[in-house]
Amino acid sequence: MSFAWPVYLISISADRIVCAHPTHTAMRQTLLLIAFALVVGCAPAEEEVPVDYPLVEPDVEATSFAGTWSVDALPAEGDSVLVTVSIIATDSSEGWSTVFDHIEEPVLANSVVIAGDSAIVESGPFPSALREGVTVLSLTSVMYAYGDDLTGHFTATYESGDPAVAEGRLRGTRSE
């Protein structure tokens, strides 16, 4: 007496599982269930990231910037003061200006955007305080207010010269 195991040819592709013996529907269903269990069982578990700090928006409005600020412009690296200016900020996003020692009239801001503890101020064109005879085409300052202290950075685009774009840091205090 001899016993032979039945031979089944199984083909598994991305869209189907095929058994060579068409009458064995139960086997196809079993293989499909096993494949499904393997896919689901081998999927990485999603990790929940614990939040251990409060998610709140800063309570800063335009009135937090209102006043006159004495601000030093510094290079991106180093602590030498390039120029000191006075920034006159209002309690809204209109009427901001910057006072330079070498210019008689204050330079009015073209636009001011305030969001949270940040203010983005764009101004220009105006004569450069650092490059004689050169015009600053645009000055973009990003400032952060912390009570009576101010920090930030700036990007100045010049009409000519090398480099045509200069970047640096800002630090200041409210003087009024």
Secondary structure as UniProt FT lines:
FT   STRAND          10..12
FT   STRAND          17..19
FT   TURN            22..23
FT   HELIX           25..42
FT   HELIX           62..64
FT   STRAND          67..75
FT   STRAND          83..89
FT   STRAND          97..99
FT   TURN            101..102
FT   STRAND          107..115
FT   TURN            116..117
FT   STRAND          118..123
FT   STRAND          126..127
FT   TURN            132..133
FT   STRAND          135..146
FT   TURN            147..148
FT   STRAND          149..158
FT   STRAND          165..174
//
